[in-house]
Amino acid sequence: MNGAITGAEPSTAFGKALKAEYIAYAQREADEWYDFFDADFFAKKAGKVAENETILPEDPANWRFDAEEIAQKRAVRDELIALLDDGKREAKPDTAAIAQARFDCWIEESEEGWQTDLISQCWKDFEAAMSELRAEEPKEMAPEPVAAAPRLFTIFFDFDSTAITPVSERVLDAAAEQWASSMSNVTVVGHTDASGSASYNQGLSERRASSALSELTKRGVKGDMVDSEAVGESDLLIPTPDGVREPRNRRVTISID
């Protein structure tokens, strides 16, 4: 995590509470799940809050959701922002900070899609905080969507690597369990970031897809029910200029029909 955030302190009660929430979540990402990419992401958010920068809840459009999910999650975000802008940051700073941090947790974990208990807990904590923020004039909010079993799983790789990380091991476990419950066809797609030549990245994405496929078959997934392909740097999750190293682009997606 970014050690620079510890020296600065926000000037508002809401900022102090939000900084603490983001730091706690970043530490949990690193210490419990070994997800250092997202740990660093939330640590940097804490650092911006510490510098008194106005940080809004995560925009679902910046995450990997389809158009329907973006519209649904943006409606939730819009209500949260409306409450924050209506004076809730000042009137109820601790509750407002919990609402924003748990919303971001819900967005991040929903995109990953495999820690269903955590997704549910983030939503419940968010809704509890929202109920308190709405207390002066209660509004009926859309109920929590009933989550279907995850069907898209993503694992990430270190730079120029095909090694399966501890976090990816758990994602693969969840993917194999989902396959076992449905016995559906599986599509594995390898990706790279834009660093390196296109031809090298094509081969690297093929090796990443092969690595993921090997791990899935070890977990019982039948090889004849898996289609494997590789697209190199041609389908970047996070658009970047050529030559840029972007951790979120170094991935394999596993789709279960």
Secondary structure, DSSP 4 states (H G I P E B T S, - for coil): --GGGGS---SSHHHHHHHHHHHHHHHHHHHTT--HHHHHHHHHHHHHHHTT---PPPPGGGSS--HHHHHHHHHHHHHHHHHIIIIIHHHSHHHHHHHHHHHHHHHHHHHH---HHHHHHHHHHHHHHHHHHTTTS----PPPP-PPPP-EEEEE--TT--PPPHHHHHHHHHHHHHHHHH---EEEEE---SSS-HHHHHHHHHHHHHHHHHHHHHTT--GGGEEEEE-TTSS-SS---TT---GGGSEEEEEE-
